[in-house]
């Protein structure tokens, strides 16, 4: 057995030029916080443990440039030398730990004949040599933990900077420094340092767009800057126009021996086949970020397996965590993954993946949307409805409303893209069914412009099918969208008129009632109050001939709408009378069908009664109505419309001389307004 290495009698000088640091980059930009962290770490002259910093991140972030710049910056603190060694982690045959140690030992002045043969012996000699030396060692482009461990000092003042595209999760007792893309301001500054500050500052808008198209990735920004330097006669906007074409962007992000595509290719080629598949299929997702379940639908794997692969892709620096449960691709990585999709897979396989995932997304969207349909929800509660889940997620009982709403909100980009794909493929019944399932849920998010897209697609699909009944229903939904979500009242009244004509032609009294109610809502906002009140009256008559739950809700909507018109036109006493009748109807609906929708209707009606009474300066009565509204809001999980009631209640309390109580309530309202995350909204009001 070979014994431990002999203790060196004296530290040999560094071999001249061996593993010397490459030159620093004069235009190095940003990373001040990371550099400050390294400076603090290096400032300790007698560290308790060896200082090892792992610098990781996706390809193109400038990890090597950062490590070398840091080593040059720290050089005065480490007079015994600064060394740099490329470990070749992305090459077909990375440098072995044994060979790396041989190079480092020779750079430290050990003669060839004195370099031990074995890896362990070389590592022992290396640790002995650096125990008392203040030096910086850059280990660039590490492949894995096994390659790096033998090169780490056991003690002493040396600092080791390791760069790797992989996070090397098994490497223990190291300081981890993960680099991210630059900020927009930092990206513009880097472009200015490369291409000339005067030229860049003369075109701020084009520069900002150029930085965005480069994904704020230092490598891409450097290439763009060098292209500008090589073409001084071309404005920045010219390069922006060229890069705007996604199909050519990676081709253009290459100059000389600098290129973005090969940087990604090095990492891609080292992935297992399954990881390559998942990365490619992630390029099919429509959103800025996505869940493992959505990626699984495209990949055709289980959600659990896909999540595991995505975690491996994070370790490889090709996928990023957007939130604890959501993943994202850098824009340029997404383009590269899309390229590989076209090269490595048959078009038919890609089309099948889109269809399969799109079908799953629309099925899930419809299922979750129907959770807000009071009739369907009652059937589901009785065991007649579908369950959540699918071929990629398993199944189970119906999900809670809050979870259904969260999924529909977070995945709206995905299911909307799937809806467009279904329409383009002529799957019109699927489009209509999905939009129909969404219409109750749409009331919760009135600020979404996308409802116009959803219901325009369903109207077009109904017309493509020649389904007049579906057409009148979805024209009415579209009219509601223009009046309530877009506040384009003239267009909304025109659509409501189309719906009214269709409904009368079909003899559909319920749809006639909805068309009249949306017509009235548009007229009210156009300040045509007399016509609006008349239309609400005719809507109520139409609803009165129908016994469905939807028609009962419609009658309540017409009473509330008429009351709003009366209050707006200065007839507050009459408004109170209408509103009392509306509230009585809402409470009856709550009694008969206790559901979130019915509580929401009651809450909003009580809130509006408070506004009517406030208009008459009846502050105690207004307070009573607002508190009644809050009770119903609490029953459905405190949606954002509750904040308006808290604010109005605070005003009523102030008017009654109860300022302290009002202050507490208004503070709560402000807290609610500041809360992060999706906000809910309320039932279409007319």
N, C-alpha and C positions, 0 to 999 in steps of 0.2 A: 504494500500500500504506500502510495506517495504521501509524504508528510506535508505539513503546512509550509508555505513559501518562507524563504529566509527573509528576515527583517532587513530592509535596505539600509546600508550604512549611512548613506547620505542621499538626499534628493538630487537626482541628476537634472541638469537643465533641460528645458524643452528642446526637442530636435528642431533645428531651424526650418521654418516653413511647413512642418508637418501638421496637418489638420488645422491650419490657421483659419481664422474666421474669414469668410468671404466679405467683400466690401459691403458697407452699410448702404442703404438706399437714401439718397439725399432728400427725396421728396416724401419720405415716410410720413403718414398722416394719421392722426387720431390715436386711439387706444391709450389715452392718458391714464385712465383709471387702472387699467391692467398694468401699465408700466409703474405706476405708483405703488401698486400692490407688490410687485417684484422688488422695487427699491426698498420698501419696508422690510421685506423678507431678507434681503441681502444685507441690511444694515446691522444685523446682529453679528458681532464679531465672534462670539462663542455660542453657537446654537446648540441646543440640547440634542437635536436630532439632525441628520443630514437633510439638506434642503433640496427637495426634488419637486419640480413643477411640471405637470402634464398639461400641455397646450393642445386642445383638441377642437374639432369643428369640421364642417363640411369642406369639400374641395373648393379652392378658390378664395378662401377667407384671408389668405396671407399669413398663415401660421409660421412658415419658415421665415418670411420677412420680419415678422414680429419678434421671433426668437433671436434672430441675428441682430436686429436693432437693439433689443434689450441687452444682449451680450456686449455689444459695443458701448452702450450706455453705462453698463455696470463695470466696465473694464477697469476704471481707476480703483475700484474697491477690491479688485482681484489681481494683484500684481504678479502672482505666480503663473498667470497665463489664461488664455481663452482658446478653447478648442471647439471644432465643429466637425461632426461626422454624419454623413448621410447613410442611414441604415437600409435604404432601398426597400422600404416596407411595401410599396406598390408595384415593385418589379416582380417578374416571374420567379426569381430566386433571391429573396431578401438576404441581406448580409447576415451570416450566422453570428450568434453571440461570441463564439470563439474567435472568428476572424475580426469582429469589431474590437474585441479586447486586444487582439494583437496589434491592430493599428493604433489604438489609444496608448498602449504601453510603449510602442516605438516612438510615438509623439512625445511621450513623457521622458524620453531619453534612454529607455532600456534597449540595450544592444540586441540584435536579432538572436544571437546565440544564447542570450539570457532570458528570452521569452519562453515560459513554460509551454509544454505541449497541450495539456488539457485545459478545458474551459474553466473548471473549478480552480485550478492552480493559477491560471491567468487572472481570474476574478480576485483571488486572494492577494496576489501581488499588486493588482490595481488598487484595492482598498488600502493596502499598506502604504503605497506611494502617495495617495491623495489625503491620507489621514491628517497631515499637518499643512497641506497646501491650500492657499486661497486662490482657487481657480474656478472658471466657468466652463462647463462642458455642455455643448448643444448636441443632443442626439436627435437628429432630424428624420422625420418620415419613418417612425417606428411601426413595425408590423403587428406585434403582439407582446404580451407580458413576458413570455419566455425569452424573447430577444432582448428585452430591456433590463430585466432584473439583475443579471450578472454585471451590468455596467453601472449599477448604482453604488455610491460610496456607503460604507458601513458607519462612518462617523467623520467628523471634521468639518471645516468651514467651507468646503466646496459647494457650489450651486450647480445643479444639473437641470437643464431645460430640455424636456422631451416634447417633440411635436408628433402628432399622429392624427389621421382622419378618424381613427377608432377611439372610443372613450377608454379603452383598456380597463374595463370595470374590475378586473382581478388584481390590478396593481394597487398594493396597499401602502398606507402611510405616505401619500403624496398630496401636494397642493394641486387642486384641479382648477384649471383656467380655461373655460370654454369661450371661444371667440364667436361673435355674431356678426352679421352684416353691419355695415356702417349706417349711421343715421343719414337722412337726406342732406343735412348741412355738412357733415363730414365727407360725404361723397362728392359734393360740389367743391369742397376745399381740395380734395385729392385731384379732381379734374383740373382745378385752377393751377395747382403746383406742377402738373404734368404739361398741360397745354398752354399755359400762360394765363395769369390772373385777369389781364385786361380783356382778353378774348372771351373768357368764361363769364366774367361779370357783366359783359355787354349783352349777354343773352341769358338772363336768369331763368326765364320760363323754359327755354329749350334745354338748358342745363339740368333743370329739375326733372324734366321728362327723360333726358338721357340717363340720368342717375337711376330713375325708376326702371327704365327698360333694361338696365344692367343689373337690376335686382339689388343694388347697393353692395354688390359683391366686389371686393377689392381687385381681384384678377380681371373681371369684366370691365371695371372702371379703368384700370391701367391700360387694357387693350384699347378701349375707346379713346382714352387720352392720347395714346401713341398714334392712333389713326388720325386724330386731329392734328397732331404735330406733323405727320407725314403729308397732310393735305391742308396747308395753311390758307389756300384760296377758298376752301369750302366752309360755309357757316356751320355752326353747331346743329342748326335745324336740319341740315342736309343729312347728317348721320342719324339724327332722330327719325327722320322719314324712312331711312333705310332699315333701321332696327325695328320699326313699328310692325313690319311684316314678320310675324312669328316664324313662318316657315324658313326664313333666311337669317334669323337672328344669330343662331349659333355659328352659321357660316361666316357672318360678319365679325363675330367676336373672336377673331384670330388675326394676328399680325406677327410676322417673323416666326420666332419659335414660341410665342405665347398664344395659347388657345384655351378656350373654356371646355369645348367638347372632349378633348383628350383627357383633361383633368377628371371629368366625370367618368369617362370610359375606364380609366384605371381602377376606380372603385367598383364599377359595375361588373367588370370581368372577374373580379375576385369573389363575387357573391355566388352562393349556391343557386341552382336553377329555380327553386321555389321562391327564394328572395327576389330574384330577377323578375319572376312573374308578378309578384305582388307589387314591386316598384312600378313595373310597366302599367299594370291595371290601375294603380293610383292616379295615373295621368288621365284616366277616364272620369274621375270624380269632377263634379261641377263647382263645388264650393271652394272657398279659400282654405278651409280645413275640413276634416272628415273624421268619422269614428271608424273603429276597427270593423264594426258591423257593415257599414257602407262599403268599405274596401273589400270586405269578404264577399259581398254580393257581386262585385265586379270580378273578383279573383276566382270565385267558385269554390272557396274554401270555407271551413267553419269560422265563426267569429273568433273563437278561442285560438285557433291555429293562426289566423291572420294577425291577431294581436301579438302573438309571440314573434312572428316574422317582422312585424313593424318595430317591435322593440329591438330586434337584431339590426334592422336598418337604421335605427337611431344610433346604436353603438357604432355602426359603420359610417355615420356622418351624412347619410343620404336622405333621411327623414327627420323632421323636427317635431318636438312636442309643442302644440299650440296652447293646450290646456291639459290638465291631468288626464282627460279622457279623449282628447282630440289630437289629431296629427296633421301635419302640413308638409308640403314640398316647397322648397325654394322655387321661385318662378322659373329659373333657368334649369334647375333639376327636373321640373315638370316638363319643360320643353324637351329635354334630353330623353326622359322616360317615354314621352310621346313618340319621339323618333324611333326608339328601340321597339316600341309597339308596332310601328309600321314595318320595321325590318325583320324582327324576330318572330312575328305571328302572322298567320294567314288572315286576310280581311274577313273571311267568314267567321273565324273564331272571335275576332274583335266585335263583329256585329252581334254574334250570339251573346257575348258578355254584356253588351249594352242592353239588349232586349231583356235578358234575364234579370239584370240589376234594375232596369227601369220598371219591369213588371212588379218586382218585389217592392220597390219604392212606392209605386202607385197603390199597390194593395195595402201597404202599411199606412200610407197617407189617408186612404179612404177609410180604413178601419179606425184609425185614431180620430179622423174628422167626424165619423158617425158617433163617437162617444159623446159629442155635444148636441146631437139630435135627440130631443126629449123622448120621442116615440121609440127610437132605436135603443137609446140608453135603457129604457124601461124593459124592452125585450131582452137586452143583454143581461140585465140584472136578474131576469127570470130564467136565464140559462139558454136563451135562444140565439144569442149573438155570437160572432166569431171571437176567437182569442188572438192575443198578440203573438208575434213570433213569425217564423218562416223557416225555409230550408237552411238558413245560415244561423239561426238564433234559438232554435227550440221553441216550445210553446208553453202556455200557462193561462191563468185566469186573465180577465180583462185588466188592462193597466189602469192605474188611477188617472183621473182627469188631469192632474198637474203634470204627470209624466207624459201623457198623450200630448198635451199642449206644448211641453218643452221640446218633444221630438219634432213636432210640426214646425215650431219656430226655428229650432237649430238646423233642421235639415231642409228648410224651404228651398234653398238653392238647388239641392239635389232633386227633390220631387218635382219642382217646377221644370227643370231641365228634362226630366223623364216625361213630363206632360207634353212638352214641345216635341220630343222624339216620338211619342205615341201618336200625336196629331200628324206629324210628317209621314209616319208609317201607315196612316189611314186607319188607326185603331180608334175610331171615333166614339164607339160605345164606351170604351175604357176612359176616354177623356171626359165624356158626359158624366159617367158614374163617379169619377174622382171629384169633379167640380161640384156635383150634387152633394156628395158626402162632406165637402168642405164648407158648404154655405152657412151652416150654423156656427162652425168654428170661426168663420170670417168676421163675425160680430165682435169677437174678442180683440181683434187687431185692426182697428179702423185706420191706423196710420199707414198700413201697407199698400203701396201703389200696385203691388203685384196682383191684387185681386182683379184689377182691370185685365191683366194678361190671362189669368185663370178663366174668368167668365167670358172673355172674348173668344178664347179657344173653344170653350164649351158651346157658345152660340154658333161658331163656325162649324163645329162638329155636328151639332143638331141640324144645321142647314145642309151639310154634306150628306147626312143620313136621310134627309127629307122628313125628320121627326118634328112636326109642328108643335106637339105638346111640349117636348123638351125645349124647343126654341122659345116659346113664350115664357117658360119658367126662367130660362137663363138670360133672356133679354131683360127680364125684370131684375135679376141679380146684377146684371151689368149696369142698369139704370141706378140701382142702389149704390154701386161702386162709385159712379161719377158724382152722385149727389153727396154721399157721406164720406168717402175716402179722398177723392180728388178735389172736391168742392168746385167742380165744373158744372154749375147748376143748369146752365142753358142746355148743354149736351145731355145732362141727366134727364131733363124734362122731355127732350126729344126722344130719348130711348124709352122713357116711360110711356110716351104717346104711342110708340111702336108696340110696346107690350100690351097696352090697352086695346089697340086695334086687333092684335092677334087673339087676345083673350076673348073679346066679344065675338070674333069670327068663329072661335071654337066653342063658345058658350060656357067658358070656364069662369065661374063667378069668383072663385077664390083668387085666381091670378088677376082677374079684373080689379079685385080689391087691393092687391099688392101694387099693381101698376098705378092705380089712383093714389095710393099712399105715397109712393115715390114721386109721382107728379106733384102732389101737394107739398112734399118736403122741398123740392126744387123751387116751386113757386114761393114758398115762405121765405127762402133765402134770397130770392129775387125781389123781396119786399112786396109781393103781390098777395097780400094777406087775405083779402076778400075771396079771391079765386082759390087760394090754398084751403081756406076753411070750407068752401063749397066742395072741393075735391075730397077733403077728409070726410065730409058728411056722406058723399056718394060711396067712398071706400067702405065706411062703416055699414052702409046699407047692403053692399055686396057681400061683405063678410058675414052679415047677419043671416044670409040665406044658406050658410054652410055650417056644418056642425063639427068640423075637425078641430083639433087642438091648435093647428097653425092659424085657422080662421079666428079662434078665440084670442090668440096673441095679436092677430091683425086688428081686431076691434080695439084692443087695448092701445096699440100703436096709434090708431086714428084719434082716440080720445086725447092721448098725450100730445100728439102733433097739433090738434086743434087748440088745446090749452096753450101751447107755446105761441101759436099765432095770436091768440087773444092777448096774452101778456105782452108780446112784442108790439101790438097795436094799441097798448095802453088800456086794455080792458081786463085789468087784473082780477077784479071781483068775479067776472064770468070765468076767467081762467081757473080760479080756485075751485069753482063748482065742477068744471070739467075734470080737474085733477083729482078731486075727491072721488068722483065716479071711477076714474082710471085706477086709483089706488085700491079702491074696494075690489075692482076686477083683478088687480095684480095679486092681492092677498088671497082671493078665491083660487087663483091658479096655484099659488104656493100651497094652499090647503089641499087641493086635489092632486097636484103633481109636484111634490117637493123635489126640486132639482136645482142645480146651479143656475140654469137659465131663468127659472121662475123667481128665484131669490134676486137675481140681477135685475129683472124687470121691476120687482117690488122696490128694490133699493133705488133705482133710477127715478121711479115715479115719486117716491117719497122725497128724494132730493129736489126734484122739480117743484113739488108742493111747497118745500121750504123756500125756494126762490120766489114762488108766487106770493107767499106770505111776507117775505122780506121786501118785495116790491110795494107792499101795503104797509110797511113798517110795523108789522105784527111780529116782533122779535121773539117773544116766548113761544108763540105758535110755530114760528120758523124753526126755532131750536128743537122743538118736539119732533118736527118732520125730519130734520137732519139726523137726529139720534135714531129715529126709526130706520132711516136709510142705512146708517152705520151697522145696525143689528143685522140687516140682510147682507151687507157687504162682508161682515165677519163670517157669515155662514158659507161664503164661497171663496175664502182665502185672500181677502183684502186686495182686490184688483186696483189698478192705478186710478180708476175713476173715484175710488174712495178718498183719495187725496183732495179732490175738489170739494167733497162734502166736508172734510175736516176743516178746510180753509173757510168755507162758508159758515160753518158752525162757529169758528173762531170769530168771524165778523159779527155774528148774532150775539155772541157773549160780550164782545166789546161794547156793542150798542146797549147792552143791559148793565154796563158798568162792572163786568167781571173780567178785568184785563188779565189777571194772573192766570186764571183758568184758560183764557184764550191763548196766552203765551205758550202754555204747555201743549195745547192742541196744535198750534201753528208750528211749534218745534217738531212735533211728530210728523206733520205734513211735509215739512222741509226734509226731514230724514227720509221719508218715503220717496220723495222726488229725487233724492241723491242716491238711492239704492241702485247698485249695478244689476245688470241682467235684464232679460226680456220683460216687458211690461204688458199686462193684459189690458183689454179695453172692453167696451160694453155693447149690448144688443143694439142693432140698428134702430134708430129712434124716429126716423121720419122727419 
